[in-house]
Amino acid sequence: MAVLDDAWRQARAGLSGAGRDLVRAREAAAMTANARWMYRSALARTESRGMARRLDFPEQDPGQHHRIVSGGLDEVWTRAEPLRQKEPV
């Protein structure tokens, strides 16, 4: 997490450009932000689920059947959100 947070600080401080370089800078910033959201979301769950495999919590926990919502840029946040029930057709 420290490596990703440092990459974000460096991106905020130094990514810029014009034309194609601006697009590439924005793509790099977006990939860094997404990596931080994914990592923090995986850490918020004390289980293994989907692609998030944790050695310290190798099994799924039925009590954690919810989504993890994340966001933020300089300070990443996460919160649990209940799954919506499917409406009958």
Beta strands, then each sheet from edge to edge (+ up, - down):
strand 1: 66-71
strand 2: 77-82
sheet 1: 1+ 2-
end
